[in-house]
Amino acid sequence: MHGLMMEYPLTLDRIVEHAGRMFPHKAVRTKQPDGSMHEYTYADVLRRSRRLAAGLVALGVQSGDRVGTFAWNHYQHLEMYFGIPGAGAVCHTLNVRLFPSQLAYIVNHAEDRVVCIDASVLPLYERVAGEISCVQHHVLVNAPRDIETTLPNVLHYEDLIDGADDDFTWRSTDEQMAMGLCYTSGTTGDPKGALYSHRSMFLHTLGENQAMGLGLTETDVVLPVVPQFHAMAWGLPYACAMAGADVVMPGPHLQPAALAELIESQQVTVAAGVPSIWNGLYQELKTTPRDISCVRALVVGGSAMPRSLIDGYERELNVNVLQAWGMTELSPLGTVSKLQRHHLGLTEAEQLDVKALQGIPLAGVELRIVSDEGAELPWDGETMGELQARGPWVIRGYFKRDPTSEHFTTDGWFRTGDVATMTPDGYMRITDRTKDLVKSGGEWISTVALEGALMAHDGVLEAAVIAVPDEKWSERPLAVVVRTAESQVDTDELRRLLADKFAKFEIPDRFVFVDELPKTSVGKFDKKVLRARVAGRTL
Ligand code: AMP
């Protein structure tokens, strides 16, 4: 027998309507490119998001069309988070740090019909525009009227909004409609798209706001440092609107001093970013102290927060650190590490150990760890296994790709590519990863792509790239290279070779030349051995 409750579609327009009605005076503030602060309210967000949706429909955007965003964190991008899905379209966030060829691949693969581009990153987009065939309209954001561009079919964001209809009816009628698209680096091959639905994102938002999650409330002032092009800024824009929390958007100002100033001046209570951001802020605060006691939670995710940095924030600066683990494929929040009552008797150091774990799953996310043979492993805090997840905001297939056993199990779980232990009380700890990638400052670097490019050089016989721990960036790539006989190729030459094909941050800091690479029984580079040699300083 089925229940007798309403079929009420869980669509994102309900969230912005709620924010506009219940919290019309709550603020969204943005640090603009010129350093000034823009401030308006959720009533404005609602009105302008609706107009944006109307404007997009008037442009010819149809249900299911992808609309790209190529932008920093700001109020217009927040409007896009609501307005694009509200037009029935899919908000496809494009990473401004991507290498041009990858950007072009992603726009073409997604078949974006419209792209909204910040004036400050317009030259980056113009560089690849010639390789993109699907985009029919370019919408410029924060651009002066007399801006010169090589792009065709250009209009200004404010014109799109100004000419639009206030009485527009949201086109997001079905909770299963796709609302967001975010690409993530593949271990091999091209980036893969995670396609969120209204329902999955609505439930993720409720999940994020659980008390054991981030638990945002109307009293919070939230600073999403995590870019809006990274996994929907971890869902924070939606979670803030649902809670009625004030939002502070940093725009392009992500340098430690600027963030410190913003936190203090805006009295931020929750700030979220990757460890390299918080490492930078910590160093900054040590040299130029500021009062950041307003922060009730410094949320960190994307890579493991070093225990020493948690210690520094908690004990020196008296700031509560909340470690979270997630993935683009999980919308992205999976776990949060909060202390429970049974931790209260622990010493301070032991409590920090708990905070250094990745945390317990939100209600709605199930986790398990699994052996190489597929057997479920015990939660004893020691046994390591592949981490698998399932739940209503977990991916079930990549955009325009058939699900394969590399990513999905036959019994309905997503294979995260992380290796983890679980404590008996459900706290997950990432110990390794099976995906062969490097994560530096929150951005993925493909080792396979680097190896391919290096081995294309005549003087290189073999090359393996591994992640090595780095205090500032969490990880950095290290290239281990075997030269061909007679070859004199050196670091400078290899750097020059890679500079043509990779973004600056992707290029290894160190190249080590060896006579031979260790191999596994099936002849693959044995990266475990290489990593152990780095750790033992024998490489
Ligand atoms: P992304 O899809 O770019 O968000 O990357 C997701 C991956 O980042 C996860 O599969 C982990 O490998 C890593 N990750 C995310 N959060 C954490 C964390 N708190 N600690 C360690 N690794 C993390």
Residues whose N, C-alpha, C, O or C-beta is under 5 A from the ligand:
A	BS01	AMP	T184 V300 G301 G302 S303 A304 A324 W325 G326 M327 T328 E329 Q358 T416 D418 I430 G442
